[in-house]
Amino acid sequence: MLDDFFIRALLAGIGLAIVAGPLGCFIVWRRLAYFGETIAHSALLGVAFAILAELDLMIGIFAAASLVVVLVYMLERQELMPIDSLLGLLSHGALALGLLTLSFFPTFRIDLHGLLFGNILAVSKQDLLVIWLGGTIAIATLLWIWKPLVAATLNEELAAVSGLHPDRTKLIFGVLLAAVVAAAIKIVGVLLIVALLIIPAVTIRPFSASPESMAVRAAVTGLAAVVGGLYLSAQIDTPTGPSIVLIALLAFVLSRLALTMFRARKPQNP
């Protein structure tokens, strides 16, 4: 019989994977990996904010990540610098400010290892409720903005001319991403969040015929990585976050090998 903490960990991972899969697809399509890293690095600043305001860590992280999303949105519109330079500035600035602020609380016990690499086995029933309730809201919101977000990904100018409000849609997408980062802290940690978002989407991309099918398959791939990673962690006593990402990476490697073999066997046209 599985222990309660393992069941909670499994349910938390499944809830996150269902949301992370479709969001990860847009990160891959729009080449926003560095944007995801920037939001993830703001997590430590969110921890410091939560301590100062005496809030739950997840709320503090979501607030800080959302603030970074809004800053990126506003500064990008000003066209003061290239987007990669802007993301680098905000990413490392938020990380440095977060670490500096945390240094002023030497007596406050902070599990830095858990923040960096995750500890899904420490997920509580309250965390589980927040993940699933927030995940349901996130999926509903993503379905609402799906059409304009896909249109903006294909051609932002055409989406604007068609009245689909791509700027507003991008901002909503960024806030959704901030929510996933806040929820994923306990599962894979700050350093591996973007990997959980990107790897399932990249793995399944060559086998998908439409955006919708890729989103569903990415969610299923992420779910399989969570289940496999938790099983691996339980069997050989490894950290849960890296184990989940390692299984996802293994799925990527196997998919590429299968794709290479399929293309090698496919008869060439004369």
N, C-alpha and C positions, 0 to 999 in steps of 0.2 A: 504494500500500500504506500502511495506517495505521501510525503509529509505535507502539511498545510502550507509551509513556506515555499515548497517547491511548486505546488499548484498555483499559489499566488504569483510566483515568478513566471510561470508558464503563461498564465492569463494576461499578465502585464506585457510580456513580450509579444504575445499574439495581438493584443490591442494596439501596441505601437506599430507593429509590422504592417497592419492593415492600413494605417494612415501614412506611414513612411514610404511605402511602395509607390503610390501615385505621386506624392510630392517629390520623391527622388527622380521620377521620370521627367518632371519639368526642370529639375536641376540639371539633368543630363542634356535634355533638349536645348535649354537656354545657356548651357555652359556656365553654370553658376556655382561650381564647386567652391571657389574662393569666397563667394557670398555666404555659403553654408559654414565655412570655416570661421568667417568673421562673426556670425551669430553665435557659433559654439564658443568662441573665445570670450564672448561677452558674459558667459555663464558665471565666471569667477567674480566679475563685477556685480552680477546679480546676487551672488552669495553674500558679498559684503553689504549690499543694499538690504538684503533680508535680515542680516544681523542688526544693522543700524535701526531698522524700522520694526524689528521684532516680528517679522512675518515668516510664514512657511518658506522654505528654500525654493520650492517650485514656483511660488508666486513672485519671489524676488528675481529669479532667473528669467521668468517670462517677461517681467517688467523691463529688465535691462536689455534683453534681446529685442523686445518690441521697440525700445528707444533707439537701438542701433539701426533697426530696419527703417524707422522714420528718418533718422539722420542720413542714411544712405539714399533714401528716396528724395529728400530735400536737396542734398548736396549734388546728387547726380543731375538734377534738373538745372542747377546753376552752371554746370559744365566748367567748373573751376580747374579740374584735373582729370586725367584718364581714370576710368572706373577701377582698374586694377590697383592704381596708386591709392585711390580713395579707400578701397577695401583693406589694403595693407595698413594704411594709417589708422583706420578705425579698429581693425582686428588687434593689432599689437598695442595700440593705445588702451583699448578696453582691458586687454589681458594684463598690461603693466599696472593700470590703475586698480584693477581688482586685486592683484597680488599685493600692491602697496597698501591698500586699505585693510586687507586681511592681516597684515603685519602689525596693525595697531590693536589687534585683539588676541594677544598671546595666550590669554587665559581661556579663550573660547575654544572648545574642542571641535575641530573640523577634520573630517575624514577626507584628507586630500587624495588619498589613493582611490577612495570610492568616487570622488568627484571626477578624477582624471580617467579612471578605467571602468567605473560602474560597479554596482553590487546589487544585481537584480534580486538576490535572495533576501535582501533587506526590505523589499517592497511590502508595505503595510496594506491592510484592507482599505484604509482611507486613500492611499496612493492608487490602489486598484480602481476605486470608484472614480477618482479624478481622471485617470488615464482613459477609462472606458466612456465616461460622460463627455470628457473633452474630445475624445476620438470621434464620438458620434456627431458632435457639433462640427468638428473639423471636416468630416466626410460630407456632411450636409452642405457646409459652406463651399467645399471644393466642387461638389456637383452643381451648385448654384453658379459658380464662376467658371465652370469647365469650358464652355464654348468660347467666351471672350479670352480666356487664358490660352487656349490652344490657338486661337486666331492671332493673338498678340505674339505667340511664339513663332508662328509661321511668317507673319508680316505685320509688324507693329503699326506701320503707317496706314496700311489698308484697314487694320482693325479700328484705328482712330477715325478714319474717314467713314467707316460703316457704323459709327456711333457706339462702339463696344467698350469705350472708356478703358483702354489698356493701362493707363497710369494707375487708376483706382484699383484695377484688377491685380496689378503687380504689388501694390501696397497690401492688399488683403492676403495675397499669397505669401508675402514676407511675414506677416503676423502669424499666419498658420504655421509657417516654418519655425518661428520663434516658439510657438506653443509645443511643437514636436520636440524641439531642443530641450525645453524645460522638462517635458515628460520623460525624455530619453536619458537624462543625466544619471538616474539610478540604474539604468539598464546597461548602457554601454560606456557612459562617462563622456567627458568633454572631448577627449582626444579621438574618440572613435565614432562619434555621432554621424559625421559626414559619410564615413565608410558604410554605415548601416543604411543611409539614404541612397548612396550612389551605386554600390556594388550590385544589389538585386536588379536595379534598373538597367545597368550596363550588361549584366549577365543575360537578361532576357530580351534585350533589344533586337538582336538579329533574328529572333524567332517570332516576332510580333508583326502583324499585318496592319494594325491600326493603333492609334493612341490609347483607345479604351482597352484593347486586349493587352497592350504592354503594361498598363497601369494595374490590371487585375493580376497578371502573371508576376509582376514585380512584387506585389503584396504577398502572393503565395510563396515566392522565392524567399522573401524576407521572413515569412512565417516558418518555413522549413529551416532557415538558418538559426532562428531562435530556438526551435525544438532541438535541432542537432547540437547547437552550442551548449544548451543546458544539459543535454545528455552527456556530452563530452566532459563538461565541467564536473558533473556528478561522478563520472567514472574514474577520471584521473586527477581530480582535485586541482583544477586550473581556474584562474579568474574567469568569471562568467562573460564579461564584456568582450575581452579578446577572443574567447572561445567562440562566441556568436559570430564575430567578424571573420574569424578564421574559417568557419564553416561556409560563410557566404563567399569568401575568397576561393575556397575549394570548389564551390559550385560554379564560379566564374571560370576557373581553369578547366574544369571538366566540360563546360559548355563550349569553350573555345576549341578544345581538342575534338569534341564531337563535330563541331562546325567545320573544322579543317579536314577531318576524315570524310565528311559528307561531300565537301567540295572536291576532294581528291578523287572520289569514286564517281562523281557526276560526269557523264560522258560529255566530251567537248564537241561543240558544233563544228562541222567541217568548214 
